[in-house]
Amino acid sequence: MRRALAIAVLLLLVPPSVRAAEEKTITLPPDNTMATLAPGPGLEVARANCGVCHSTDYIVRQPRGDAKQWQASVTKMIKVFGAPITPDNEKTIVEYLASAYGPGK
């Protein structure tokens, strides 16, 4: 009983700032400007969904592909890596990627 009382007294003597854990934040640097996603319909949907798991440079550095190739990539992200993308957003993302990063772009 005395030991528990002694610990309680010691804890009361420690300043609250020391007792409480300090909040820590990490500020990440912005993506490299070369990795800025191309403008176009579906950009924000792609950024919001794809950016959850990886940076935009991962998209920009991919080989240019048609809708079929981009569909395969998005399907892989969903089925293999568990990307939480809804079917509506999946369609929007594939359309955006095919138009912004298709062959000849």
C-alpha positions in Angstrom: 0.0 0.0 0.0 2.8 2.4 0.9 4.5 1.6 -2.4 1.4 2.4 -4.4 1.0 5.7 -2.5 4.6 6.6 -3.1 4.2 6.0 -6.8 1.0 8.1 -6.9 2.8 11.0 -5.1 5.7 10.8 -7.5 3.4 10.9 -10.5 1.7 14.0 -9.1 5.0 15.8 -8.7 6.0 15.2 -12.4 4.9 18.2 -14.5 1.9 17.5 -16.8 4.0 18.4 -19.8 6.3 15.5 -19.0 3.6 13.1 -18.2 1.7 13.6 -21.5 3.2 12.3 -24.6 4.3 15.1 -27.0 2.4 15.2 -30.3 4.8 14.6 -33.1 4.2 15.5 -36.7 6.1 14.7 -39.9 5.8 17.0 -42.8 6.6 15.2 -46.0 8.1 17.1 -48.9 5.9 17.7 -51.9 6.1 15.4 -54.9 8.8 16.3 -57.4 7.4 18.8 -60.0 8.2 16.3 -62.8 5.6 14.0 -61.2 2.7 16.5 -61.5 -0.2 14.7 -62.9 -1.5 15.8 -66.3 -4.7 17.9 -66.3 -7.9 16.2 -67.5 -11.2 14.8 -66.5 -10.8 12.3 -63.6 -7.5 13.9 -62.3 -8.8 14.5 -58.8 -10.4 11.0 -58.6 -7.1 9.4 -59.7 -5.0 11.6 -57.3 -7.3 10.8 -54.3 -7.4 7.1 -54.9 -4.0 6.3 -56.3 -2.2 8.8 -53.9 -3.3 6.8 -50.9 -0.8 4.1 -51.7 1.9 5.7 -53.8 3.3 9.0 -55.0 2.3 10.5 -58.3 5.7 9.8 -59.8 4.8 6.2 -59.9 2.0 7.0 -62.3 4.0 9.5 -64.4 6.9 7.1 -64.9 4.8 4.2 -66.2 5.0 3.2 -69.9 2.3 4.9 -71.9 -0.6 2.5 -72.5 -4.1 2.3 -73.9 -7.2 1.8 -71.8 -6.7 -2.0 -71.8 -3.2 -1.7 -70.4 -4.3 0.9 -67.7 -7.3 -1.3 -66.8 -4.9 -4.2 -66.1 -2.7 -1.9 -63.9 -5.7 -0.6 -61.9 -7.2 -4.1 -61.6 -3.8 -5.3 -60.2 -3.8 -2.4 -57.7 -7.3 -3.5 -56.5 -7.0 -7.3 -56.5 -3.3 -7.8 -55.6 -2.5 -4.8 -53.5 -6.0 -4.2 -52.0 -6.6 -0.7 -53.2 -10.0 0.4 -51.9 -11.3 1.7 -55.3 -15.0 1.6 -56.1 -16.1 0.4 -59.5 -17.2 3.9 -60.5 -13.9 5.4 -59.5 -12.1 2.5 -61.2 -13.7 3.4 -64.5 -12.9 7.2 -64.1 -9.3 6.4 -63.2 -8.8 4.1 -66.2 -10.4 6.7 -68.5 -8.2 9.5 -67.1 -5.0 7.4 -67.3 -5.7 6.3 -70.9 -6.4 9.9 -72.0 -3.6 11.6 -70.0 -0.9 8.8 -70.3 -2.0 6.9 -73.4 0.2 6.1 -76.4 1.7 9.2 -78.0 1.3 11.3 -74.8 
